[in-house]
Amino acid sequence: MGEVLRVALVGYGLAGRVFHAPLIRATPGFALHTVVSSDAGKVHADLPDARVEADPQTAFDDPAIDLVVIASPNATHAPLAIAALQAGKHVVVDKPFAIDLREALEVAAAARASGRLLGVFHNRRWDADFLALRTLVEAGTLGDIAEVHSHFDRFRPTVPDRWRDRAGPGAGLWLDLGPHLVDQALQLFGVPDAVQADIAIQRTGAVVDDYFHVVLRYPRLRVILHAGALVPGASLRFAVHGSGGSWFKHGLDPQETALRDGAVPGCDGWGVDPAPGRLLRVDADGTLHDAPSPAPAGDYRVFYAGIRDAICESAAPPVTLDEALDVMRVLQASTDSANGHVVALT
C-alpha cells in the first residue's frame, strides 16, 4: 500500500467509537492519528496510543492531518465541516451532514471553494439486505416495482437521556434514521416527484419526534419509509412488490451489532446476514413460488476504501456531493410536509 492518510476523528460517542474508529483502523491506507474528545480517558481505554485533543480546531490546524472525520452531534456537523474544509482538510461527515438544506448548501459551497473532498457517511448502502435488494432491482427480477416498504422499527418505550432525544436542532428520529432510508431509496429509484410525511411524538415524556411515516411519490411507484419506537417484536425491514413477484426481508444487517460487540471489521463471516430475504416469483400462469434470494455480504469498509481512492487516486467518491444534497432535499421536504400535505420536489 502506498500513501497512508492520517485521520482526525472528531467525536467519540456512539458514531465515533462504534462505527468510525473501527472502520478507519480496519481499512488499509488510513492511520487514526488524533481523536477530538473531552474525555481522554474514554478514548485511551480503547486506543491507548491515540493522541487526544479537546479542541477540534487544534486538529484542523495540524499539518500532519489529511482527513477529518466528524462524528459529533448533528447540530455541530455543518460548522465543524466548514472549519475543517477551510483549514484545507478532506472531510467525512456522519449523516445527516447538516440539520437542514440551508446548512447543507453552505457546507457544499465550502467544499467546492476548498477543492477538498467532502464525503457523507451513508454506510447503509453496504448493508447486506440493501445489496440484495439492489441486485433484484437492477436485474429486473421483481418486474415493474409498484410498492416498497422500508422499515426501521424498534421497541424503546423509555426515552433515554441523550442528545438525540433532547429538544434542540438536529435531534429526533427522522434526522437519525431518515437519512439512511432516504439515501437507499434514492440509490434505487432516484429523486421522487413529491413527498408526503407524518412525523410525530408518540412516547410518554418524549420531546422530539420518535415516529415517522414518509411516502416518496413517483409516477406509479410508492416508497414508504417508516420507523417507530413503540414496535415490540419488530422485524420487518423490507417488503417489495412488483409485477414479477415480491421480496421480504426480516431482521437488520448484522454489522452494527458486530461493531457494538467489538468484532473487527473484515473478520471471518463479516457482514453475512443470518436471515436472508424471501423471494416469491410469479410464473407466466400466475403461480406463486419461492425462488433463491441473493444473499451478498455487507461491508461498511467499502465506504472508507472509496474515500481513500477518491483522495489518493482521484477516483469517484463513494457518495457524491450531489447525492448527499439530494438526500438533504428529501429530508427537508419531508420535514416541511410533517403535517401530511404533499411537497413537490420536481
C-alpha positions in Angstrom: 0.0 0.0 0.0 1.3 3.5 -0.8 0.2 6.7 0.8 -1.3 6.5 4.3 -3.9 9.1 5.2 -3.7 10.4 8.8 -7.1 10.9 10.3 -8.5 13.1 13.0 -11.8 11.7 14.4 -14.0 14.4 15.9 -16.3 12.9 18.5 -16.1 9.6 20.4 -19.7 8.8 21.2 -21.7 6.0 19.6 -20.9 7.0 16.0 -17.2 7.7 16.6 -16.4 4.8 18.9 -18.6 2.1 17.4 -18.6 2.9 13.7 -15.8 5.2 12.5 -12.8 4.3 14.7 -13.0 0.6 14.0 -13.7 1.1 10.2 -10.9 3.6 9.8 -8.5 1.2 11.6 -9.6 -1.8 9.6 -9.3 -0.1 6.2 -5.8 -0.2 4.6 -4.5 3.3 3.8 -5.6 5.0 7.0 -3.9 5.8 10.3 -6.1 7.1 13.2 -3.8 9.9 14.3 -6.0 12.1 16.6 -9.3 11.8 18.4 -11.0 15.0 19.4 -12.9 14.4 22.7 -13.4 16.0 26.1 -13.0 12.6 27.7 -9.4 11.4 27.1 -9.8 8.5 29.5 -12.6 7.1 27.5 -10.6 7.3 24.3 -7.4 5.8 25.8 -9.4 2.9 27.3 -9.9 1.7 23.7 -7.0 3.4 21.9 -4.1 3.8 24.3 -1.7 5.2 21.7 -4.1 7.8 20.3 -3.4 11.5 20.5 -6.4 13.2 22.1 -7.3 16.8 21.7 -10.2 18.7 23.3 -10.4 21.5 20.7 -11.3 20.4 17.2 -9.5 23.5 15.7 -6.2 22.2 17.0 -6.7 19.1 14.9 -7.8 21.1 11.9 -4.7 23.3 12.1 -2.3 20.3 12.4 -0.3 19.8 9.2 0.0 16.1 9.9 -3.7 15.6 9.4 -5.0 14.7 6.0 -8.6 13.8 6.7 -11.1 14.9 9.3 -14.0 12.6 10.2 -16.8 14.3 12.0 -18.9 12.1 14.3 -20.1 14.7 16.8 -23.8 15.6 17.5 -25.8 16.6 14.4 -26.1 20.3 15.2 -22.2 20.6 15.1 -21.8 18.8 11.7 -22.0 21.8 9.4 -19.9 24.3 11.4 -17.2 21.8 12.0 -17.1 20.6 8.4 -16.8 24.1 7.1 -14.0 24.9 9.6 -12.1 21.7 8.6 -12.6 22.4 4.9 -11.4 26.0 5.3 -8.3 24.6 7.1 -7.5 22.6 3.9 -8.6 19.2 5.1 -10.6 16.5 3.4 -13.7 15.8 5.3 -16.1 12.9 6.1 -19.2 13.8 7.9 -21.6 11.4 9.6 -25.2 11.6 8.4 -27.0 13.9 8.2 -24.2 16.3 7.2 -26.3 19.3 8.2 -29.5 19.9 10.1 -31.4 21.4 7.2 -31.0 22.2 3.5 -29.7 25.7 4.0 -26.8 24.5 6.1 -26.1 21.7 3.7 -25.8 24.1 0.8 -23.4 26.2 2.9 -21.2 23.1 3.6 -21.3 22.2 -0.1 -20.2 25.7 -1.1 -17.3 25.5 1.3 -16.3 22.1 -0.1 -16.3 23.4 -3.6 -14.4 26.5 -2.7 -11.7 24.5 -0.8 -11.2 21.9 -3.6 -11.2 19.2 -0.9 -13.3 16.1 -0.7 -16.5 16.1 1.3 -17.8 12.6 1.9 -21.1 11.8 3.8 -21.2 8.5 5.7 -24.2 6.8 4.1 -22.9 3.5 5.2 -26.1 1.6 4.8 -25.6 1.4 1.1 -23.4 -1.5 2.1 -25.9 -3.3 4.3 -26.3 -6.9 3.2 -30.1 -6.6 2.8 -29.9 -3.5 0.7 -27.2 -5.0 -1.5 -29.6 -8.0 -2.0 -32.5 -5.7 -2.9 -30.3 -3.7 -5.3 -29.3 -6.9 -7.1 -33.0 -7.8 -7.5 -34.0 -4.3 -8.7 -31.1 -4.0 -11.2 -31.8 -7.4 -12.6 -35.5 -6.7 -13.1 -36.3 -9.8 -11.1 -39.4 -8.3 -9.5 -40.7 -6.8 -12.8 -42.2 -3.3 -12.6 -42.0 -2.4 -8.9 -45.1 -0.7 -7.6 -44.6 -0.6 -3.8 -41.6 -0.6 -1.4 -41.8 -0.7 2.4 -38.6 0.2 4.2 -38.9 -0.1 7.9 -36.5 0.5 10.8 -38.7 -0.1 13.8 -37.6 -0.5 17.4 -39.1 -1.0 20.8 -37.7 1.6 23.1 -40.6 2.8 25.3 -38.3 4.6 27.8 -36.9 7.9 26.5 -33.1 7.8 27.0 -31.2 10.8 28.3 -29.0 11.6 25.3 -28.7 14.5 22.8 -30.7 12.7 20.1 -33.8 12.7 22.4 -33.4 16.2 23.9 -35.1 19.2 22.4 -32.8 21.1 20.1 -31.6 21.4 16.5 -30.7 18.1 14.8 -32.4 15.8 17.3 -35.2 13.3 16.7 -35.7 10.0 14.9 -36.3 11.5 11.4 -32.8 13.0 11.3 -31.4 9.9 12.9 -32.8 7.1 10.7 -34.4 9.1 7.9 -31.1 9.7 6.1 -30.4 6.0 5.9 -33.7 5.1 4.4 -33.9 8.2 2.1 -30.4 7.5 0.7 -31.2 3.9 0.0 -34.4 4.8 -1.8 -32.7 7.4 -3.9 -30.0 5.0 -4.9 -32.6 2.6 -6.3 -35.2 4.9 -7.7 -33.8 8.5 -7.9 -35.4 11.6 -6.6 -39.2 11.3 -6.2 -41.7 13.7 -7.7 -43.1 14.6 -4.2 -43.1 13.5 -0.6 -45.8 13.3 2.0 -44.8 12.9 5.6 -46.3 12.2 9.0 -43.7 12.8 11.7 -44.8 12.6 15.3 -44.0 12.2 19.0 -45.6 9.1 20.5 -43.7 8.1 23.7 -44.7 9.5 27.1 -42.1 12.0 28.1 -40.6 12.4 24.6 -39.9 15.9 23.4 -38.7 15.2 19.9 -40.1 13.0 17.1 -39.9 9.3 17.6 -42.1 8.2 14.7 -42.2 8.8 11.0 -44.2 7.5 8.0 -43.0 9.2 4.8 -44.2 8.4 1.4 -42.0 9.1 -1.6 -44.2 9.6 -4.6 -43.1 8.6 -8.1 -45.3 8.4 -11.2 -46.7 5.0 -10.2 -44.2 3.7 -7.6 -44.7 4.5 -3.9 -41.8 4.1 -1.5 -42.9 4.1 2.2 -40.2 4.9 4.8 -41.3 4.0 8.3 -39.9 3.9 11.8 -41.3 3.9 15.3 -40.0 3.5 18.8 -43.1 1.6 20.1 -43.0 -1.6 18.0 -42.4 -4.7 20.1 -41.3 -7.7 18.2 -40.4 -5.5 15.2 -38.6 -7.5 12.5 -39.8 -6.3 9.0 -37.0 -4.5 7.2 -38.2 -4.6 3.6 -41.3 -5.6 1.7 -41.1 -5.0 -2.1 -43.9 -5.8 -4.5 -43.8 -5.8 -8.3 -45.4 -7.4 -11.4 -42.9 -10.2 -11.2 -43.1 -11.1 -7.5 -42.3 -9.9 -4.0 -39.3 -9.8 -1.8 -39.5 -9.8 2.0 -36.6 -9.2 4.5 -36.9 -9.5 8.3 -34.1 -8.6 10.7 -31.3 -6.0 10.4 -28.0 -6.2 8.8 -25.5 -7.7 11.3 -22.7 -5.2 11.1 -23.9 -2.7 13.7 -24.4 -5.5 16.3 -20.9 -6.9 15.4 -19.3 -3.5 15.8 -21.1 -2.9 19.1 -19.8 -6.3 20.3 -16.2 -5.3 19.4 -15.8 -7.5 16.4 -13.0 -6.5 13.9 -14.4 -5.4 10.6 -13.5 -8.0 7.9 -13.2 -10.9 10.3 -14.5 -14.3 9.3 -18.2 -14.1 8.5 -18.2 -10.3 8.5 -21.4 -8.9 7.0 -23.0 -12.3 6.4 -26.7 -12.0 7.1 -28.0 -14.9 9.1 -31.6 -14.3 7.9 -31.5 -13.6 4.1 -34.7 -12.5 2.4 -37.5 -14.5 0.9 -38.2 -14.1 -2.8 -41.6 -15.0 -4.3 -41.8 -15.2 -8.0 -44.9 -15.1 -10.3 -44.8 -17.6 -13.2 -46.4 -16.8 -16.5 -49.5 -18.7 -15.5 -49.8 -16.7 -12.3 -48.4 -19.4 -10.0 -46.5 -18.0 -7.0 -43.4 -19.9 -5.8 -40.3 -19.5 -3.7 -37.1 -18.7 -5.6 -33.5 -18.3 -4.5 -32.9 -14.9 -3.0 -29.5 -13.1 -3.4 -27.5 -13.0 -0.1 -24.4 -10.9 -0.5 -22.3 -10.0 2.5 -22.3 -6.4 3.6 -19.2 -4.4 4.3 -19.1 -0.8 5.6 -15.3 -0.7 4.9 -16.2 -0.2 1.2 -17.1 3.4 2.1 -13.7 4.2 3.6 -11.9 2.4 0.8 -13.8 4.6 -1.6 -12.8 7.7 0.4 -9.1 6.6 0.3 -9.2 6.0 -3.5 -11.0 9.3 -4.1 -8.3 11.2 -2.2 -5.2 9.3 -3.4 -6.2 8.2 -6.9 -8.9 10.8 -7.9 -11.5 8.1 -8.1 -15.2 8.9 -7.9 -16.2 9.2 -4.2 -18.4 6.5 -2.7 -21.1 9.2 -2.0 -21.0 12.2 -4.3 -21.8 15.7 -3.1 -24.8 15.9 -5.4 -26.1 12.6 -3.9 -25.7 13.9 -0.4 -27.6 17.1 -1.3 -30.4 15.2 -2.9 -30.8 13.3 0.4 -31.0 16.6 2.3 -33.6 18.0 -0.2 -35.8 15.0 0.6 -35.2 15.3 4.3 -36.1 19.0 4.2 -39.2 18.4 2.0 -40.4 15.7 4.4 -39.9 18.0 7.4 -41.8 20.7 5.6 -44.6 18.1 4.9 -44.8 16.9 8.5 -48.5 17.8 8.8 -49.3 15.4 6.0 -49.5 17.7 3.0 -47.7 16.9 -0.2 -44.4 18.8 -1.1 -43.3 18.6 -4.7 -39.6 18.1 -5.5 -39.8 18.2 -9.3 
